[in-house]
């Protein structure tokens, strides 16, 4: 994770007793000279801040009024992010004698112990405004407005992701923007609660603490990037130590065809997106075209356009981008890949995004047999996930950067050995074969040997599972049969939709016969493989009202299966 922006609170962090000293200003100047972006995130209103601070030229954006206002020093543009304070609230506070009382573009501010009077006024007027504390300061803002929302708006204006930001603060109102940022730092004088949630705590206080962090960043960015990556580790499944992290290393997912490589990659992409990472999947064969919530460019009939992909990636959108190359002739796909990736790398150099690249069919996109690397295509890609059938068919220079290897399928052990031969490394000792639902996980950097783990399935897989049992065709041995108390019927329900239709049509004696025997719960548990639905069905077994139990059964099945299938 590259940390290319620095967001700092003002009072109690950058400033001491309201003023910023010369050594701290010098540190900010060094940071700006490095090419990084500086942002200020403060609870002060803008006129008050201008009265005490002159070096706005150091900052790209100032988030003022605790997230209610953006100020762009280069153009002097002010951009409100919240509705102005209600006049009736200001009048009520003045009538109550609340002093001091400051009214900004989107904030009303005072000091303790006036919070009780403020709360009374908000309640009496029926307003939804909120109170936020800041070491004795009492700030009143519209609901949902805080330093995190203000920082998000500022970063969107700069096309930056919060994950590439170092944030530093000291007080209660800093929690929101610290936790939203990639690396959270508390100065030594910060409240204990702020220190407890920060990734790092400085030795020095106030501005000296800010300068301390800046000097560490300029000397060795990894000292701050490591805890940032650690906080956003991606856990793969039931083993809490089997994780991925954006530390610059690559991931290799390999195994024979048709055994779940793209399924596993999809699950990982979903987890990355949930953490706020921007992911770009380069998909030569259309394996990710139906990924939920993804932006997909190209299909079997339309070729993707590189410029459109780059335009999407310029915005800090957390929806995965899938570049589907299926519409390109097979021979043209490596060339399209080789032309697009250098441009993506240029974006990474400028915006530190996309955070992750997924390269499917890596043995075709980065073939080991290529005599030379195409112009502009880097030999090593950081934070990349390679998916392939044959590791030894992938360019060795790409494989050398692989930190984590995941072998899929019955020949996962062969994957490890093939990988080691490709990079001319000694193969580790392999464990005995694992279960059918496990993958072979090897974190090379940890020094631990490969081990079998069970990984989570993607949401997409669950949706397919839902469609299969709701409308698919279960085999005769997995279908439900309404036979009746005299075994006179043989009505087959090959999915849940037909089951509900038949349930409405069979006679009451047949319905209650199977209900009381627990046949429905047993079918749900063994054939549908839904223990929660089975448990709920078991609670109906004592019912003696055919109409009521039918209706309740329909509701619990539709809640889980039928409704999602009918959704657009």
C-alpha positions in Angstrom: 0.0 0.0 0.0 1.6 3.3 -1.1 0.9 6.2 1.2 0.7 9.2 -1.0 -1.4 11.6 1.0 -1.2 13.0 4.6 -4.2 14.2 6.5 -3.7 16.0 9.8 -5.9 17.5 12.4 -5.1 21.1 13.5 -5.7 21.8 17.2 -3.9 19.5 19.5 -2.1 17.8 16.6 -0.5 20.1 14.2 -0.9 23.1 16.5 -0.1 23.7 20.1 -2.2 26.3 21.9 -3.6 27.2 18.5 -0.3 27.9 16.7 2.0 25.8 14.5 5.8 26.2 15.2 8.5 26.6 12.6 10.0 23.1 12.8 6.5 21.6 12.1 6.1 23.9 9.1 9.5 22.8 7.9 8.4 19.2 8.1 5.3 19.9 6.1 7.4 21.6 3.5 9.7 18.5 3.2 6.6 16.3 2.8 5.1 18.5 0.1 8.5 18.5 -1.7 8.3 14.7 -1.9 5.3 15.0 -4.1 2.7 13.8 -1.6 -0.6 15.5 -1.1 -1.4 17.3 2.2 -4.9 17.7 3.6 -6.0 19.5 6.8 -9.0 18.1 8.7 -10.2 20.4 11.4 -13.2 21.3 13.6 -12.5 25.0 13.3 -14.5 27.3 11.0 -12.6 28.8 8.1 -12.4 32.5 9.2 -11.1 31.4 12.7 -8.5 29.1 11.0 -7.3 31.9 8.7 -6.8 34.1 11.7 -4.3 31.8 13.3 -2.7 30.0 10.4 -1.1 31.4 7.3 0.5 28.5 5.4 -2.6 27.2 3.5 -0.3 27.0 0.4 1.0 23.7 1.8 -2.4 22.0 1.6 -4.4 20.7 -1.4 -7.6 20.8 0.6 -8.8 22.0 4.0 -11.7 20.1 5.5 -13.1 22.6 7.9 -16.0 22.7 10.4 -15.6 19.0 11.3 -16.5 17.8 7.8 -19.1 20.4 6.8 -17.0 22.5 4.5 -14.2 22.1 1.9 -11.7 24.8 1.1 -9.3 24.7 -1.8 -6.4 27.1 -1.1 -5.1 27.2 -4.7 -8.4 28.6 -6.0 -9.9 29.8 -2.7 -13.0 27.9 -3.5 -15.3 27.0 -0.6 -17.6 24.0 -1.1 -20.3 23.4 1.6 -21.0 19.7 2.4 -23.9 20.3 4.8 -27.0 22.4 5.2 -26.5 25.6 7.1 -27.5 25.7 10.8 -31.2 26.2 11.4 -31.8 29.9 12.5 -34.2 28.7 15.1 -31.5 26.6 16.7 -29.1 29.5 16.8 -31.8 31.8 18.3 -32.7 29.2 20.9 -29.1 28.8 22.0 -28.6 32.6 22.2 -31.8 32.9 24.2 -30.5 30.2 26.6 -27.4 32.3 27.1 -25.0 29.8 25.6 -21.6 31.4 25.4 -19.3 31.3 23.6 -21.3 30.6 20.5 -19.8 30.2 17.0 -21.9 29.8 13.9 -20.2 28.5 10.7 -21.4 27.5 7.2 -22.6 24.1 8.5 -21.7 24.0 12.2 -22.6 25.5 15.5 -19.9 25.3 18.2 -19.6 26.1 21.9 -17.8 24.6 24.9 -18.6 22.4 27.8 -20.6 22.5 30.0 -23.1 23.8 27.5 -23.8 20.4 26.0 -27.0 20.0 28.1 -28.4 23.3 26.9 -27.6 22.4 23.3 -29.2 19.0 23.7 -32.4 20.5 25.2 -32.7 23.0 22.3 -32.3 20.3 19.7 -34.9 18.1 21.4 -37.4 21.0 22.0 -37.1 22.0 18.3 -37.4 18.5 17.0 -34.2 18.6 15.0 -32.0 15.7 14.0 -28.7 17.5 14.5 -25.9 15.7 16.4 -23.4 16.7 19.1 -19.7 15.8 18.6 -17.1 16.4 21.3 -13.5 17.6 20.9 -11.5 17.8 24.2 -14.0 20.2 25.7 -15.4 21.7 22.5 -19.0 21.0 21.7 -19.8 20.9 18.0 -23.3 20.6 16.6 -23.7 19.3 13.0 -26.3 17.7 10.7 -26.6 13.9 11.0 -24.0 11.9 9.2 -21.5 14.8 8.9 -18.1 14.2 10.5 -14.4 14.3 9.7 -14.5 11.0 7.8 -17.3 12.2 5.4 -15.4 15.5 4.9 -12.2 13.7 4.2 -13.9 11.3 1.7 -15.3 14.3 -0.2 -11.9 15.9 -0.3 -10.2 12.7 -1.5 -12.8 12.2 -4.2 -12.0 15.7 -5.5 -8.4 14.6 -5.7 -9.2 11.1 -7.1 -7.5 9.5 -4.2 -8.5 6.5 -2.0 -8.6 6.7 1.8 -6.5 3.6 1.9 -3.5 5.6 0.6 -3.7 8.2 3.3 -1.9 8.6 6.6 -4.2 10.3 9.1 -3.0 11.8 12.4 -5.0 13.2 15.2 -5.5 13.5 19.0 -9.2 13.8 20.1 -12.7 12.2 20.0 -13.8 13.8 16.8 -10.7 12.4 15.0 -11.8 8.7 15.4 -13.9 8.8 12.3 -11.3 10.0 9.8 -8.4 8.0 11.5 -10.2 4.7 11.1 -11.3 5.5 7.5 -7.7 6.0 6.5 -5.0 3.6 5.4 -2.7 4.3 8.3 -4.0 5.9 11.6 -1.5 7.7 13.8 -2.1 9.3 17.2 0.2 12.0 18.6 1.7 11.4 22.1 -0.8 13.8 23.7 -3.8 12.1 22.2 -6.6 10.7 24.3 -6.1 7.1 25.4 -9.1 6.0 23.3 -7.6 7.5 20.2 -4.3 5.8 20.9 -6.0 2.5 21.4 -7.4 2.5 17.8 -4.4 3.9 16.1 -1.9 1.9 14.1 1.0 3.9 15.6 1.5 6.4 18.4 4.3 9.0 18.2 6.9 9.5 20.9 6.6 13.3 20.6 3.5 15.4 21.1 1.7 18.0 19.0 3.6 19.3 16.0 6.8 17.5 16.9 4.8 14.2 16.7 3.6 15.2 13.2 7.2 16.0 12.2 8.3 12.6 13.6 5.8 10.7 11.4 6.8 12.8 8.3 10.5 12.0 8.8 9.7 8.2 9.2 7.6 8.3 6.0 10.3 10.0 4.0 13.0 7.7 5.3 11.2 4.4 5.0 7.6 4.3 3.9 7.3 0.6 4.7 7.5 1.4 8.4 4.0 2.9 8.0 2.7 0.8 5.1 3.3 -2.4 7.0 0.8 -1.7 9.9 -1.6 -0.2 7.3 -1.5 -3.5 5.3 -1.7 -5.6 8.5 -4.9 -3.9 9.6 -6.6 -4.8 6.2 -5.4 -8.4 6.0 -7.8 -10.6 3.9 -8.7 -13.8 5.7 -9.3 -16.6 3.2 -11.3 -19.0 5.3 -11.4 -21.0 8.5 -7.6 -20.6 9.3 -7.2 -17.1 10.8 -3.5 -17.1 9.9 -4.1 -17.8 6.2 -4.3 -14.3 5.0 -3.3 -12.0 2.1 -2.1 -8.4 2.5 -1.3 -5.5 0.2 2.4 -5.4 1.0 3.7 -5.4 -2.5 4.0 -9.2 -2.9 2.1 -11.2 -5.5 -0.3 -14.2 -5.1 -0.4 -17.3 -7.3 -3.6 -19.4 -7.7 -2.8 -22.5 -9.7 -4.3 -25.9 -10.5 -5.7 -28.1 -13.2 -8.7 -26.8 -15.3 -12.2 -26.7 -14.0 -11.6 -27.0 -10.3 -12.4 -23.6 -8.8 -9.5 -21.3 -9.5 -11.7 -18.5 -10.7 -14.2 -19.2 -7.9 -11.5 -18.7 -5.3 -10.2 -15.6 -7.1 -13.8 -14.2 -7.1 -14.1 -14.8 -3.4 -10.8 -12.9 -2.8 -11.9 -10.0 -5.1 -15.1 -9.7 -3.1 -13.2 -9.6 0.2 -10.8 -7.0 -1.2 -13.6 -4.8 -2.4 -15.3 -5.0 1.0 -12.1 -3.7 2.6 -12.1 -0.7 0.3 -9.5 -1.9 -2.2 -9.8 -1.0 -5.9 -9.4 -4.2 -7.9 -8.9 -4.6 -11.7 -9.4 -8.1 -13.1 -7.9 -8.8 -16.5 -10.1 -11.6 -17.8 -9.1 -13.2 -21.1 -11.8 -15.8 -21.2 -14.8 -14.1 -19.5 -14.7 -16.1 -16.3 -15.7 -13.1 -14.2 -18.4 -11.5 -16.4 -21.2 -12.1 -13.9 -19.4 -11.0 -10.7 -21.8 -9.2 -8.4 -21.4 -5.4 -8.2 -18.5 -5.4 -10.6 -18.1 -3.0 -13.6 -17.6 -5.2 -16.6 -16.1 -3.9 -19.9 -16.4 -6.1 -22.9 -18.2 -9.4 -23.6 -18.3 -12.1 -26.3 -19.5 -9.6 -28.9 -17.8 -6.4 -27.8 -14.1 -5.8 -27.3 -13.1 -3.7 -24.2 -11.7 -0.3 -24.8 -8.5 0.5 -22.9 -9.3 4.2 -22.5 -12.6 3.4 -20.8 -10.9 1.1 -18.4 -8.4 3.8 -17.4 -11.2 6.4 -17.0 -12.9 4.1 -14.6 -9.7 3.3 -12.6 -9.0 7.0 -12.3 -11.9 7.3 -9.8 -11.5 5.8 -6.4 -14.4 3.4 -6.9 -14.4 0.2 -4.8 -16.5 -1.8 -7.3 -14.2 -4.3 -9.0 -13.4 -3.6 -12.7 -13.4 -6.6 -15.0 -11.8 -6.2 -18.4 -13.4 -9.0 -20.4 -11.3 -9.9 -23.4 -13.6 -12.6 -24.7 -14.6 -10.5 -27.7 -10.9 -10.3 -28.9 -9.4 -13.1 -31.0 -7.3 -15.3 -28.8 -4.1 -14.3 -30.6 -4.8 -10.6 -29.9 -5.4 -10.9 -26.1 -1.8 -10.9 -25.0 -1.1 -7.8 -27.1 -4.1 -6.0 -25.6 -2.9 -7.0 -22.1 0.7 -5.9 -22.8 -0.6 -2.5 -24.0 -3.0 -1.9 -21.1 -0.9 -2.9 -18.1 1.8 -0.2 -18.5 -0.9 2.4 -18.6 -2.4 0.9 -15.4 1.1 1.1 -13.8 1.2 4.8 -14.8 -2.0 5.3 -12.9 -0.6 3.4 -9.9 2.4 5.7 -9.9 0.2 8.8 -9.8 -2.8 7.6 -7.7 -1.5 4.4 -6.0 -4.4 2.5 -7.5 -5.7 0.1 -8.5 -4.6 -1.5 -5.3 -4.7 -5.1 -6.8 -4.5 -6.6 -10.3 -6.0 -10.0 -11.0 -4.4 -11.6 -14.1 -6.3 -14.7 -15.2 -4.7 -17.1 -17.7 -1.4 -15.7 -16.6 0.5 -18.3 -18.7 -1.0 -16.7 -21.8 -0.7 -13.1 -20.7 2.9 -13.5 -19.3 4.3 -16.6 -21.1 7.6 -18.0 -20.0 8.6 -18.6 -23.6 8.5 -14.9 -24.6 12.0 -13.9 -25.6 11.6 -10.3 -24.5 9.2 -8.3 -22.3 7.1 -5.9 -24.5 8.0 -2.3 -24.2 6.6 -0.6 -21.1 5.5 -3.9 -19.5 7.2 -4.2 -16.1 8.9 -7.4 -15.3 7.5 -7.4 -11.8 3.9 -6.4 -10.8 3.3 -5.6 -7.1 0.0 -6.6 -5.4 -1.0 -8.9 -8.3 -2.9 -12.1 -8.2 -1.9 -14.6 -11.0 -4.3 -17.3 -11.9 -3.0 -20.1 -14.1 -3.1 -23.8 -14.9 0.7 -24.1 -15.3 3.0 -22.1 -13.0 6.0 -23.2 -15.0 4.5 -21.6 -18.1 4.5 -18.1 -16.5 7.4 -15.7 -16.9 9.8 -16.5 -14.0 10.4 -12.8 -13.4 6.8 -12.5 -12.4 6.8 -15.6 -10.2 9.8 -14.4 -8.2 7.7 -11.8 -6.6 5.0 -14.3 -5.4 4.7 -14.2 -1.7 1.6 -16.5 -1.4 0.9 -19.6 -3.4 -2.5 -21.4 -3.4 -2.7 -24.8 -5.0 -6.2 -25.9 -6.0 -7.4 -29.4 -6.7 -6.1 -32.9 -6.3 -2.7 -32.1 -7.8 -2.1 -29.0 -5.6 1.2 -30.5 -4.5 2.4 -30.6 -8.1 1.6 -26.9 -8.3 4.1 -26.1 -5.5 6.8 -28.3 -7.1 6.2 -26.8 -10.5 6.4 -23.2 -9.1 9.7 -24.0 -7.3 11.2 -25.4 -10.5 10.1 -22.3 -12.4 12.0 -20.0 -10.1 14.8 -22.4 -9.4 14.0 -22.7 -5.7 14.0 -25.6 -3.3 10.6 -27.2 -2.9 9.2 -27.4 0.7 8.0 -30.5 2.4 4.4 -31.1 1.5 1.6 -32.3 3.8 -0.5 -35.4 3.1 -3.4 -34.8 0.7 -6.2 -32.7 2.0 -10.0 -32.8 1.7 -11.9 -32.1 -1.5 -13.1 -28.7 -0.1 -9.6 -27.6 0.8 -6.7 -25.8 -0.9 -3.0 -25.9 -0.3 -1.8 -22.6 1.2 1.8 -21.5 1.3 3.0 -18.2 2.7 6.5 -18.2 1.5 7.5 -15.1 3.5 6.4 -16.6 6.8 8.8 -19.5 6.6 6.0 -21.9 7.5 5.5 -25.0 5.2 2.4 -25.4 3.0 -0.8 -26.5 4.7 -4.3 -27.4 3.8 -7.1 -24.8 4.6 -10.8 -24.5 3.9 -11.6 -21.3 2.0 -14.8 -19.2 1.9 -17.0 -19.4 -1.1 -17.9 -16.2 -3.0 -21.3 -14.5 -2.8 -21.7 -15.3 -6.5 -21.4 -19.0 -5.7 -24.2 -18.7 -3.1 -26.4 -17.0 -5.7 -25.9 -19.9 -8.1 -26.6 -22.3 -5.2 -29.9 -20.4 -4.6 -30.9 -20.6 -8.2 -30.0 -24.3 -8.4 -32.3 -25.3 -5.6 -35.1 -22.9 -6.3 -35.5 -23.5 -10.0 -32.9 -26.1 -11.1 -33.3 -29.8 -11.7 -32.4 -32.0 -8.8 -31.8 -35.7 -9.6 -34.4 -38.3 -8.7 -32.4 -39.3 -5.6 -32.3 -35.7 -4.4 -36.0 -34.8 -5.1 -38.8 -34.7 -2.6 -41.7 -37.2 -3.0 -45.1 -36.6 -1.6 -46.3 -40.2 -1.0 -49.1 -39.7 1.6 -49.9 -41.7 4.7 -50.9 -44.8 2.7 -47.9 -44.5 0.3 -50.4 -44.1 -2.5 -48.8 -41.1 -4.2 -45.5 -40.4 -6.0 -45.5 -36.7 -6.7 -41.9 -35.6 -7.4 -40.7 -32.1 -6.5 -37.3 -31.6 -8.2 -36.7 -28.1 -6.8 -38.1 -25.8 -4.1 -40.4 -23.9 -6.5 -42.2 -27.1 -7.5 -42.2 -28.2 -3.9 -44.2 -25.2 -2.9 -46.6 -25.6 -5.8 -47.2 -29.2 -4.8 -47.5 -28.4 -1.1 -50.5 -26.1 -2.0 -52.1 -28.9 -4.1 -51.8 -32.0 -1.9 -54.5 -33.0 0.5 -54.3 -32.0 4.2 -53.6 -35.6 5.3 -50.6 -35.9 3.0 -49.2 -32.5 4.0 -49.5 -33.2 7.7 -48.2 -36.8 7.4 -44.8 -35.6 6.0 -44.7 -32.6 8.3 -45.1 -34.6 11.5 -42.6 -37.3 10.3 -40.0 -34.6 9.8 -39.6 -35.4 6.1 -39.5 -31.8 5.0 -36.8 -30.9 7.5 -34.8 -34.0 6.5 -35.0 -33.0 2.8 -33.9 -29.5 3.5 -31.0 -30.7 5.5 -29.7 -33.5 3.3 -30.7 -32.6 -0.2 -31.0 -28.8 -0.1 -28.0 -28.6 2.3 -29.6 -25.8 4.3 -29.4 -26.5 8.1 -31.0 -23.2 9.0 -34.1 -23.9 6.9 -34.2 -27.5 8.3 -34.1 -26.2 11.8 -36.9 -23.8 11.2 -39.0 -26.6 9.5 -38.4 -28.8 12.6 -40.1 -26.2 14.7 -43.3 -26.5 12.6 -43.5 -30.3 13.1 -45.9 -30.1 16.0 -48.4 -27.9 14.1 -51.9 -29.3 13.4 -53.3 -26.5 11.2 -52.6 -27.4 7.5 -53.3 -23.9 6.2 -51.1 -22.2 8.8 -48.2 -24.6 8.5 -48.3 -24.4 4.7 -48.2 -20.6 4.8 -45.3 -20.5 7.3 -43.4 -23.1 5.3 -43.9 -21.0 2.1 -42.7 -17.9 3.9 -39.5 -19.4 5.2 -38.6 -21.0 1.8 -39.4 -17.8 -0.2 -37.4 -15.7 2.2 -34.3 -17.7 1.5 -34.8 -18.8 -2.1 -37.7 -17.8 -4.2 -37.5 -14.0 -3.6 -33.8 -13.7 -4.8 -34.6 -15.8 -7.9 -37.5 -13.4 -8.8 -35.4 -10.3 -8.2 -34.4 -8.4 -11.3 
